[in-house]
Amino acid sequence: MTSAVPDRAAAAVPSERVMKNVPFPPYHRLTTDEVYDKKTNKPRPDVLKEHFVKEGRIEEQVALRLIAEGTAYLKQEKTMLDIEAPVTGKF
């Protein structure tokens, strides 16, 4: 059975982009100095969001720091609800 849609992989030339109007992702990986605010020492979400929307990358040490700090923050959050008995119904 043949398809009406041409096989783009077979026709693609490695040196040319299929969608020429789509920009390349940023080549530069964001560093700690670019991600973290020097005054507050907190991540700058606007910088991260803009970079990730463009499919950019960050340095490994920055990613590990973000994960570690996020994990520590979430561990401080209360995970149990204190409710009075009796609790009835299907849960």
C-alpha positions as CSV (number, residue, x, y, z in Angstrom):
1,M,0.0,0.0,0.0
2,T,1.4,3.4,-0.9
3,S,1.1,6.6,1.0
4,A,0.0,9.9,-0.5
5,V,2.5,11.7,1.9
6,P,6.1,11.6,0.6
7,D,8.7,10.1,2.9
8,R,10.5,13.2,4.2
9,A,13.3,11.1,5.8
10,A,14.3,9.6,2.4
11,A,14.2,13.0,0.7
12,A,15.9,15.0,3.4
13,V,19.4,16.3,2.8
14,P,21.5,16.3,6.1
15,S,22.8,19.8,5.5
16,E,19.4,21.4,5.0
17,R,16.5,21.8,7.4
18,V,13.1,20.5,6.5
19,M,11.4,23.5,8.1
20,K,13.6,26.5,7.2
21,N,11.4,29.0,9.1
22,V,11.9,27.2,12.4
23,P,14.9,28.7,14.3
24,F,17.7,26.5,15.6
25,P,17.7,26.0,19.4
26,P,20.3,28.1,21.3
27,Y,23.7,26.5,21.1
28,H,24.9,28.2,24.3
29,R,24.1,26.3,27.6
30,L,23.1,28.6,30.4
31,T,25.6,28.9,33.3
32,T,25.0,29.4,37.0
33,D,25.7,33.1,36.7
34,E,23.0,33.4,34.0
35,V,20.4,31.4,35.8
36,Y,20.8,32.6,39.4
37,D,20.3,36.2,40.5
38,K,23.5,37.6,42.1
39,K,21.6,39.6,44.8
40,T,19.0,37.0,45.9
41,N,20.9,33.8,44.9
42,K,17.6,32.4,43.6
43,P,16.9,31.1,40.1
44,R,15.5,33.5,37.6
45,P,12.4,31.8,36.2
46,D,11.9,34.3,33.4
47,V,15.4,33.5,32.0
48,L,14.9,29.7,32.4
49,K,11.4,29.8,30.8
50,E,12.6,31.8,27.7
51,H,15.6,29.6,27.2
52,F,13.5,26.3,27.6
53,V,10.8,27.6,25.3
54,K,13.5,28.0,22.6
55,E,14.6,24.4,23.5
56,G,17.8,25.6,25.0
57,R,20.0,23.6,27.4
58,I,21.6,24.4,30.8
59,E,24.9,23.2,32.2
60,E,24.8,19.9,34.2
61,Q,25.8,21.6,37.4
62,V,23.0,24.1,37.1
63,A,20.5,21.3,36.5
64,L,21.7,19.4,39.5
65,R,21.6,22.5,41.7
66,L,18.0,23.3,40.6
67,I,16.9,19.7,41.3
68,A,18.6,19.6,44.7
69,E,17.1,23.0,45.7
70,G,13.7,22.0,44.4
71,T,13.8,18.7,46.3
72,A,14.8,20.4,49.6
73,Y,12.0,22.9,49.1
74,L,9.4,20.2,48.5
75,K,10.6,18.2,51.5
76,Q,9.7,21.2,53.7
77,E,6.1,21.1,52.4
78,K,3.6,19.5,54.6
79,T,2.3,16.3,52.9
80,M,-0.3,15.1,55.3
81,L,-3.7,16.7,55.9
82,D,-4.9,17.0,59.5
83,I,-8.6,16.3,59.6
84,E,-10.9,15.4,62.4
85,A,-12.5,12.0,62.7
86,P,-14.8,10.4,61.7
87,V,-14.0,10.3,58.0
88,T,-16.6,8.4,56.1
89,G,-17.2,7.7,52.4
90,K,-15.2,6.2,49.6
91,F,-11.7,7.6,49.2
